[in-house]
Each structure stands twice: as C-alpha cells, then as structure tokens.
Amino acid sequence: MPAAAATVELQRGELGYWEQRLIHRPYGEARQAQGTELSVRIEHEGAYAYFPLGSDDPKLAAARARDIHQAIVARGWTAAFERFEREITLAIVWSVNPAAATYSTLFTLLRAPPATDRAPVVADRLRKPMAVLEPDPTVHACLRYWLDRQPGFACPGVYRTAGEVLEALNHRRIAMVLINRLAPDIAQLTERLRARWPSLPVFPYRIHEDSDQVWISVSGVSGGYIYRRRLPTALLDPLQPAARARTLTAADAGRHIRDYFQSFFGEPAAQSQPLGAVVLTNREQEILNHVSRGYLDKEIAHLLNISIWTVHNHVKNIYDKLGVHNRTMAVLKCLHR
C-alpha cells in the first residue's frame, strides 16, 4: 500500500477523523429511530453510501462510523449492508421519455417490522396488491414496509428473481409489478409479462445512494425531465385515482400518470391540439430538453455554443408550435408527446 494511502487508513481508525465528517442529512421522514441523529458518508474503493448513526452525540456517532468503515474494509459492502442500516433513494419511473418519476429517501431495515404496525387507508380486500422484483435482499424489508403503506395499495411480496415474480403472478391476484431496472433478465421478464398479461401495469424503478443520482443516472432523454420528491407514503401518488377503482390496467395507469404530472401546471387534462401533429426540429428538441431541466437561455447558449438571440428565436418557435406562452407549459406539452 502506498504511504499516502496507508496514512489515510490510519487516520480513518481515529475517532477525530470521523467526528469531522459527521453530518445531519435532510429528509429523515422514513427513519424509524426517534429524535435527531447524525449520519456519515463512507467511501471505499470507488463506491459510497450514507449511514444513519443512531445518535446525536458526536463521540458515539463517530465510533459507530468507524465501526461501519472497518466492517466495509474487512468484509465488503454487502456484508456491511447486512449488518448496518443505510440511506437509499427509491425512484419509480412512470415515463421513460419524457422522464417522469416520483422519489423518496428511505432507510433500510435490518428486520421487518411487525405486520400490526400497518394501518391501511382502505380495507385489505380492496387494496391493490403489487409484486416487486428486487435482486438485493438487504432492501427487501424496507421496500415491502413502505410500499405496503401506499394508500389503496398493498405489497404482499418482494422477490429476488424473475422466476419468483412469475410464480407469484400464477398463484395470486397481482394488480401491478415494479421491477428494478438493474435486475438480471429484465428485458425477458418484461416481454413475458406483456405477452401473458398485456393489460398488467409494469413500471421500472431504481435504488440510488442519494437523490442526486436520480438526476445523474438518466441522460439522453429527448422529451425532458419531471421528477417529484414525495413523502415515503406517497410514492404512488400518480396512481391514487386508481386506488378507488375496481380494476387497474396499463391504459388506466397511463392516463392517471399523464393527468398527475400535467396537474402541476394548472392546465386541464384534456388536450385540444393533437400532439402527434407537432414537429420540432432537432435543435428545437435539444433546446426544449435543456429548458425542461431548468436551464436559462444564456446557459443553453453556452452549452450549445450558439448566441443567446438564437436560443430566444428557437424558444419562440417552440412556443408557437406547441401553442403555449411560457416554459412550464412547454415542458408540460413535452410530457404528453
């Protein structure tokens, strides 16, 4: 080990090193522990994760941070995740292009809470059950706990493999499937689901180390981005109207999702203009993509190496073609294309 690296490892064995790195993380609504607590970001071999430390006392928190780091170095990330709770961000992707998602900060659970802890909004027999494909067992308890608390929905099972999901669909009523986008054989599973259950709503999701990764993990989307942070019990907000309906189909889900994201901009759900007739040039689509991500005209000009007046003209053409008068309405139209 190089001398510099050895020095850093020696420093990481001291409590003072970790005391300087203690932080208070935002979005602790999903934390099961009571009161405030410190957290720490731990990095090792190019990976990182945030860990809640269970105490607001710097000495106690630093000692736990050191224990977690030593466990990661000695046994690896997976073993540490099995032993220590960590912060994750769950992002459910409702539309791929444009990219539309709801996300929330959660914390893994070392053991599943008792079933009596759940207080459903509607009777169990009326709740719509979902199946979840998640290859990482260290997040199973967390996913089942919070997805089982979405009003009108239930999560009776989180499964490690595609075969287990298909088996569940063969033996029980399932209204919706969520699939981790990094799960093995996701393409084959999606194809089989569509072939056998064509009306079954199926949505991908990702688990990230923090909420910044929700934005960084998706690129090259031509239709724009609309992401909504939600409380842990409101991740399925786009489908809330369906919670009161007797059935849920993929077509129903698509309609509810469009209406949900459109509602942020104060425009009626019905669209008078056939969006398929709207044709943007490649440059206009590129600029609209940057607009949807919140860039100002001068920033877009810098990114594309064109003048700000050229950007102004393209934006005006976009407004004219889409029949809108501002940036937010342009993004909304983009969502419906």
Steps between C-alpha positions, in 0.01 A plus 500: 500500500643845406606716794227759438227234493638339814491837676135551404406153625676576829305825531174317438569291807485811719176642638609854418502417130135395511388781731600746229282319248176472696200662334129550549329358191175653373184301432492276804124437487551130435740444788360260759719634781359776719659844532787651305814312408824551315594327177818441306602443140748214473706443186699191411648374173304742283160441663320688775191491720338708773444338838281628786693467825220475758624782721534877510807468725812563287715255695252214476421578136869513407563165668219341303624657176841349564344158567306514174810598301706223655227248416495618137879472470512160667199327345373714211196712431242220490597368841488853643155558348379184674626630833432875487199702383570747219331782313365434151290690247219312328393649164202356313512583129152561362611613155832439326488772233421754624649384830242534777556356846405521865773437754557495874782452749465176697710298744564129487369282780702221658177317578143532383275694742197312637203479265278665764694821442312561175186710497350479147282781371244262354405144583759235410267325258468821297870584487675431171790257552833547324799274438852644517813361335805600703823296480656660812358330811637772731228740378209253496364585845519873428321472166226277633448721805453826308327367188251326728415843641400663173130594530286253307786262423665203669838333463464133597831396344845622394683242288864446408459339157281528192391139551366582846299791359346281229419235759324759715293619203394143431371444853363828630322813387752771408391844377841649420867404472804711588837389360848620593653626175832333592348156564634216282285393204273803531439514124393134485276538804331811361440321169344200674280722716371691198436181307305324775349795688484780239284731713712464815671830601878449524733779610879516548672653798853561620665507841769767540752594766348848521246718319766669282540170318136512389597781263847378408393143412278605208635678193426540133126542554356709218166569666610668823500416871232543767599356839297535820633436851224341707453391859573129552125428516426690176726331245197372308332840482461485119273196541289623790184540285536132412495403867126566502429312177411130487774416249829645377625448145811629326282741301332627819839548663632695202204737509531561875874563467454757223230680695711498817809662350291736291317625811815674626467755224134588552382388155187286448566135428335508159720615212334669205802487272609160363855480627606252238471780246762713679842463337808660653835522327794318657636830632160602642466162671850537641420845638166382643687220675725757669200719585331204672809459719479859619778662294474873420537624142853628562601163648354316201689733266825417680433124496416495129759761398241725333390856568235582757292664225500172309373326812228766539384441142491121543305534824249730328458245219447224758230705673327566168507135394377372836242776544635612839622827652757399763770246585297290744219450251755400236636233735147383569428462129827313475374250758196420286679442173 
